[in-house]
Amino acid sequence: MRAVEYHAPLRMDRIVVFGGHAHPDLARGLCKRLKVPLSPSTTTTFSNDCLGVQLQANCRQADVFIVQPLVPPVQQNLMELLLMLDAARGASAARITAVIPHFAYARSDKKDAPRISIAARLVADLLVAAKARGQRLAIATTTSHGNIDALLSRALGKRWAADFDTIVAGDDVRHKKPAPDVYFEILARLKLNASDCVAIEDSANGLIAASRANIPVLITRSMFFRDDDFSGARVVLDDLSGLG
């Protein structure tokens, strides 16, 4: 039901790439392939074992990429990555992308015993919180504007619409889902490519509509459409409670 921007089209003259200490050769190799310079940064370890990071290149309104695989020492490399993401955000980067070729906590993705942590979800939440502020949201629905207002006013308050860049309802388009019309309208209004978005849906009709618009789909199951066929979705989840 939502289209979420996570990358806008890139301008090569506004790409700024930094590399952490986990694999500097990888960062250099990527920059060589992209024909862009590897921007300098410094990481300081203080006497109390805390880290401090300074990015030594202008990030303002740039597409910033931070290359940092989570390899041993994992905790130090993870903390350095988070600090670099925070520094880029504080330096007014337009967009920030963490490039993590190896995600050390990937196998800790489920609870297989009582009272254990789910580290993969926690790390993902940390990364999302560090770089996803200001994320753009849109609603693509087959119901009417009146119905969506009545529903979301109760759930989110009277000013709920201020959280969304645009809202496309069934009365805005000629054909409703599973036709892709609402998603094509969303892309046109936001001036985005389909590959720059992800759709969050809960039904097979929604999956078909977004897929026909070439938008990757994350399914969250609901009681109404739990038995639908979700073949073709990138991810199928029981709920979104762990996504921060």
QUICOR-V879099 format. One record per residue. RES is the residue in three letters. OMEGA is omega in whole degrees, 0 to 359 (* if undefined). NEAR is the number of other ideal C-beta (glycine too) atoms within 8 Angstrom. D_LAST is the distance of its C-alpha to the last C-alpha in Angstrom with 2 decimals. Layout:
BEGIN
RES;OMEGA;NEAR;D_LAST
RES;OMEGA;NEAR;D_LAST
END
This chain:
BEGIN
MET;181;9;17.70
ARG;171;9;15.85
ALA;187;15;16.79
VAL;178;12;14.32
GLU;169;11;16.05
TYR;170;8;15.01
HIS;169;9;18.64
ALA;180;8;21.74
PRO;187;6;25.19
LEU;168;8;26.20
ARG;185;7;29.32
MET;181;7;30.86
ASP;179;4;32.47
ARG;176;10;29.15
ILE;175;12;27.45
VAL;184;13;27.00
VAL;173;16;26.26
PHE;175;16;25.69
GLY;174;13;25.84
GLY;183;16;24.88
HIS;184;6;27.33
ALA;183;9;26.06
HIS;182;12;28.19
PRO;179;8;30.07
ASP;178;6;32.41
LEU;179;11;29.65
ALA;178;14;28.54
ARG;180;10;32.22
GLY;177;8;32.85
LEU;180;11;30.08
CYS;178;12;31.44
LYS;180;7;34.93
ARG;180;6;34.00
LEU;183;9;32.29
LYS;174;5;35.23
VAL;180;8;33.15
PRO;171;5;33.54
LEU;184;10;31.24
SER;184;10;30.36
PRO;173;6;31.02
SER;177;13;28.77
THR;175;7;29.58
THR;182;11;27.78
THR;173;8;29.52
THR;183;6;29.47
PHE;184;8;30.67
SER;178;3;32.99
ASN;177;4;30.28
ASP;174;5;28.44
CYS;180;6;25.66
LEU;172;11;24.97
GLY;184;8;25.39
VAL;172;12;24.90
GLN;174;8;26.82
LEU;188;12;26.66
GLN;175;7;30.29
ALA;181;9;30.12
ASN;180;6;29.44
CYS;189;11;25.94
ARG;178;7;26.39
GLN;179;6;25.38
ALA;169;11;25.35
ASP;186;12;23.28
VAL;176;14;22.28
PHE;179;10;21.79
ILE;185;16;21.22
VAL;183;14;22.65
GLN;172;15;21.71
PRO;181;11;21.88
LEU;178;14;20.55
VAL;181;9;24.04
PRO;357;5;25.91
PRO;191;5;25.62
VAL;185;10;21.97
GLN;180;6;20.65
GLN;180;8;22.72
ASN;176;16;21.74
LEU;181;12;17.99
MET;178;9;18.55
GLU;178;15;20.86
LEU;180;15;18.42
LEU;179;11;15.77
LEU;178;12;18.74
MET;176;15;20.04
LEU;180;14;16.90
ASP;179;9;16.98
ALA;179;11;20.72
ALA;178;15;20.52
ARG;179;11;18.25
GLY;179;6;20.72
ALA;174;10;23.54
SER;173;7;22.56
ALA;179;14;21.78
ALA;178;9;21.41
ARG;181;8;18.92
ILE;179;10;17.59
THR;173;10;17.33
ALA;178;10;16.90
VAL;187;9;19.57
ILE;183;9;19.04
PRO;177;7;21.95
HIS;182;7;21.52
PHE;192;8;18.21
ALA;185;9;19.59
TYR;188;12;16.99
ALA;183;7;17.00
ARG;177;5;19.19
SER;189;8;17.05
ASP;180;8;14.93
LYS;179;4;16.10
LYS;180;6;17.61
ASP;176;4;21.37
ALA;181;5;22.64
PRO;172;4;22.00
ARG;175;3;20.18
ILE;179;7;18.78
SER;173;5;15.56
ILE;191;11;13.46
ALA;182;8;13.52
ALA;180;12;12.48
ARG;180;9;8.98
LEU;180;10;8.89
VAL;178;12;10.53
ALA;178;10;8.45
ASP;179;11;5.36
LEU;181;10;8.38
LEU;179;12;9.79
VAL;181;10;7.30
ALA;183;9;7.35
ALA;188;10;11.03
LYS;189;12;12.10
ALA;175;8;10.29
ARG;181;6;11.57
GLY;180;4;14.14
GLN;181;8;12.86
ARG;181;8;15.46
LEU;174;10;15.08
ALA;177;15;17.99
ILE;175;12;19.03
ALA;187;14;21.53
THR;178;11;23.07
THR;179;8;26.47
THR;182;7;26.93
SER;176;8;28.65
HIS;180;9;27.46
GLY;180;6;28.86
ASN;181;9;26.95
ILE;177;13;23.54
ASP;179;9;24.34
ALA;181;8;25.42
LEU;186;8;22.33
LEU;175;10;19.69
SER;178;10;21.85
ARG;185;5;21.62
ALA;189;6;17.88
LEU;183;6;16.82
GLY;187;5;20.13
LYS;182;4;23.08
ARG;184;5;21.59
TRP;186;11;18.79
ALA;180;8;20.49
ALA;181;5;20.01
ASP;186;6;16.34
PHE;180;10;17.71
ASP;178;7;20.13
THR;180;9;22.22
ILE;177;10;22.70
VAL;182;13;25.05
ALA;183;14;26.41
GLY;180;10;29.13
ASP;177;6;31.83
ASP;187;8;31.12
VAL;182;11;32.09
ARG;184;3;35.07
HIS;180;5;33.44
LYS;177;8;30.41
LYS;17;10;28.09
PRO;171;9;28.81
ALA;185;9;30.50
PRO;189;10;28.28
ASP;183;11;29.61
VAL;180;17;26.50
TYR;175;16;24.59
PHE;179;9;27.62
GLU;176;12;27.74
ILE;181;15;24.10
LEU;180;15;24.87
ALA;182;7;28.10
ARG;183;10;26.73
LEU;180;12;23.97
LYS;181;5;26.43
LEU;168;11;24.12
ASN;180;7;25.04
ALA;182;10;23.55
SER;180;7;22.45
ASP;188;10;20.30
CYS;166;15;18.01
VAL;178;11;16.01
ALA;175;16;16.62
ILE;185;12;14.52
GLU;178;14;17.33
ASP;183;11;18.43
SER;177;11;22.15
ALA;178;10;24.73
ASN;177;9;26.16
GLY;177;14;22.91
LEU;181;15;22.59
ILE;181;10;26.22
ALA;181;17;25.96
ALA;181;15;23.16
SER;178;10;24.87
ARG;175;10;28.16
ALA;178;11;26.68
ASN;177;6;25.61
ILE;176;13;21.87
PRO;189;9;19.73
VAL;168;15;18.02
LEU;179;13;14.98
ILE;168;13;16.11
THR;187;11;14.38
ARG;173;10;17.35
SER;181;8;18.78
MET;184;3;21.85
PHE;186;6;23.92
PHE;186;9;23.64
ARG;184;7;22.70
ASP;178;3;25.96
ASP;176;8;25.78
ASP;183;4;26.37
PHE;176;9;23.29
SER;180;4;25.27
GLY;176;6;24.32
ALA;177;11;20.55
ARG;182;6;18.66
VAL;173;6;16.16
VAL;182;7;16.52
LEU;175;10;13.89
ASP;177;4;14.72
ASP;183;7;11.59
LEU;188;7;8.04
SER;182;4;6.95
GLY;185;8;5.71
LEU;176;8;3.80
GLY;*;6;0.00
END
